[in-house]
Amino acid sequence: MKPVELSLEQRALGGLERQFYQQNLVGSTNIVCALRFAGRLDSDQLQCALQKLLDLYPTLNSVIIADPYIRFSSRSSMICPYQETLTDDWRAALEKDLHKPYPDAQIFLHHLVSETSTLLLGFNHAVVDGLSSLILARQLIDLYHGRTLTVTPSKGAVEDRFPKAFKGVRGWWKAIRFIFKLAKLGPALQIGSIEPTRSTGSIGFKLSTTRELNDFARARGSNFFALLSAVILQSVHEIYGTQSESSLSLNTPVSLRSSAKIPSDEIGVFLAGHLALYSISPTTDLWALARDCFDTLKQGVAEGRPMLLTLLARGSRKPKAPKIPTQHSTHRPTVSISNLGRIEPYPTALGVDLVEVHAVSAQSMKDPFAFTLTSYEENTYIDLQFSEQKIKREEAEALLSAVRQKMSFLSMNSE
């Protein structure tokens, strides 16, 4: 198996990669995939598969240095980033791994062993986004089977691959005009303490009626994701809003692969946020809100707003940590919701079936909480990650419970 050639010594981090790298200097935005199996996997074969994955991807098998600019450099260590723990409490292990530093390789495999195996495959978010993490998780299982892979080499930063209309002077002019549009979004409801995030909690539930709910929502002018977004916004307003109208800012991370013509199997940081403000009151109709979420996101993506936000959000070329906030910014998103889509079935790992897939990230320094959803086979896993410094676990559990009850009610009425 021949590794893909990439000159790491000349590969500076791109704008989005720098942003996540610098955020990780004061906190963590790292990503962890949780793969839960019905039986036990072989430890030696896992380590062998992990080493082969490192050989395939130079950016994973690298360190990030700043001398004087932030760039990748081949790592000198030959240690395989693998750990094995006897436990069946995968959520507790996940919460710890979300804030794991990456001074060496940009990937880490934590094998949780009980009667079954759970793999926590962690990544530095400066190197990998959520969809890329799922690509790598699938490739790890392929390598576990002994398969030979041909991978798509990295071709550099996403903003360098935008259409001409979003590059150079034209791109900057559009981005500057977009700043004024963003300014009109605020102020938005802010939740939780100003204290920076140092640890992330993770809770979630399983939904088995996604297809029915998607058909139900489409018949009413939206789709499953827009309906879930509306349910979450309503639940947040019920718990944190006032009895009157409140403005909630929703951040929806969007893949830039289609816009930048990036191959579906290339790994990297190819996502950007889409911000929208919604006015919600106790009398807001759920279906009207779902249609608004659907139309707003569709229109924003068509206009290229995530690409403009990418241009504005690029991290500094200098290796400096961002300032820790001392007061709330009224333009911070109230809540983020990420949709990683429906995952194609994984191959059985030498007789052991994969039964659950999750892909979550640590809460950034400023944000109180974020939802992620992944669909595997007939189930959708809805996970809530929250800053343990900004809100209490009881608050997060109450919010998740409210969302779960609303989705269960909708499921019963969709039949």
Buried (B, 14 or more C-beta within 10 A) or exposed (E): EEBBEBEBEEBEBBBBBBBBBBBBEBBBBBBBBBBBBBBBBBEEBBBBBBBBBBBBBBBBBBBBEBEEEBBBEEBEEEEBBBBEBEEEEBBEBBBBBBBBEBEBBBBBBBBBBEEBBBBBBBBBBBBBBBBBBBBBBBBBBBBBEEEEEEBBBBBEBBBEBBEEEBBEEEBBEBBEEBEEEBEEBBEBBBBBEBEBBBBBBBBBBEBEBBBBBBEBBBEBBBBBBBBBBBBBBBBBBBEBBEEEEBBBBBBBBBBBBEBBEBEEEBBBBBBBBBBBBBEBEEEBEBBEBBBBBBEBBEEBBEEBBBBBBBBBBBBEBEBEEBEEEEEBEEBBBBBBBBBBEEBEEBEBBEEBBBBBBBBBBBBBBBBBBBBBBBBBBEBBBBBBBBBBBBBEEEBBBBBBEBBBEBBEEBBEEBE
